[in-house]
Amino acid sequence: MFKTNPFICLIDDDEDDLEVMSASLKLHGIRIRSFKSGQNALAYFDHASLLAEMPSLIILDYNMPLMNGMETHTGIK
């Protein structure tokens, strides 16, 4: 499916990391969606897949509490 409005998804529990990555990407006109936990990202992906609004790229932190990066990756459909 052709994406008319592509974006990058950032998933990281560290607010400073999210802010730095977001600011860098926005400087280049890249749209982003960010999430502070794997659970929040998976809830979004469940809804987004129904609307065909999946990101072009996912940047995922491996070391997060409750649900680490690998567990989050495994849950993405």
C-alpha positions as CSV (number, residue, x, y, z in Angstrom):
1,M,0.0,0.0,0.0
2,F,1.3,3.4,-0.9
3,K,1.8,5.8,2.0
4,T,0.8,9.3,1.2
5,N,1.9,10.7,4.6
6,P,4.8,8.5,5.8
7,F,6.1,8.8,9.4
8,I,8.6,7.3,11.8
9,C,7.6,5.8,15.1
10,L,9.9,6.3,18.2
11,I,9.4,4.1,21.2
12,D,11.6,4.9,24.2
13,D,10.9,5.3,28.0
14,D,13.6,8.0,28.3
15,E,11.9,11.4,27.7
16,D,15.3,13.1,26.9
17,D,16.1,10.5,24.2
18,L,12.6,11.0,22.6
19,E,13.1,14.7,22.6
20,V,16.5,14.6,21.0
21,M,15.4,12.1,18.3
22,S,12.2,14.0,17.6
23,A,13.9,17.3,17.3
24,S,16.5,15.9,14.9
25,L,13.9,14.2,12.7
26,K,11.6,17.2,12.6
27,L,14.5,19.4,11.4
28,H,14.4,17.4,8.2
29,G,10.6,17.6,7.9
30,I,10.0,14.1,9.0
31,R,6.7,13.3,10.8
32,I,7.0,11.3,13.9
33,R,4.8,9.6,16.5
34,S,6.4,8.8,19.8
35,F,5.5,6.5,22.7
36,K,7.0,6.2,26.2
37,S,6.2,2.4,26.5
38,G,5.9,-0.7,24.5
39,Q,2.3,-1.1,25.8
40,N,1.2,2.3,24.5
41,A,2.9,1.6,21.1
42,L,1.2,-1.8,20.8
43,A,-2.2,-0.2,21.5
44,Y,-1.6,2.3,18.8
45,F,-0.4,-0.4,16.3
46,D,-3.6,-2.5,16.9
47,H,-5.7,0.5,15.9
48,A,-3.3,1.8,13.1
49,S,-3.2,-1.6,11.3
50,L,-6.9,-1.4,10.8
51,L,-6.5,2.0,9.2
52,A,-3.4,1.1,7.2
53,E,-1.5,3.9,9.1
54,M,1.6,1.9,10.0
55,P,4.9,3.8,10.2
56,S,7.6,3.5,7.5
57,L,10.3,3.0,10.2
58,I,10.2,2.1,13.9
59,I,13.0,3.1,16.3
60,L,12.7,1.0,19.4
61,D,14.6,1.2,22.7
62,Y,15.6,-2.3,23.9
63,N,15.9,-1.5,27.6
64,M,12.5,-0.4,28.9
65,P,10.6,-1.4,32.1
66,L,7.6,-3.7,32.0
67,M,7.9,-4.6,28.3
68,N,11.4,-4.5,26.7
69,G,12.1,-3.8,23.1
70,M,12.1,-7.5,22.0
71,E,8.7,-8.1,23.7
72,T,7.4,-4.9,22.0
73,H,8.8,-6.0,18.6
74,T,7.2,-9.5,19.0
75,G,3.8,-7.9,19.7
76,I,3.8,-5.7,16.6
77,K,1.4,-7.1,13.9
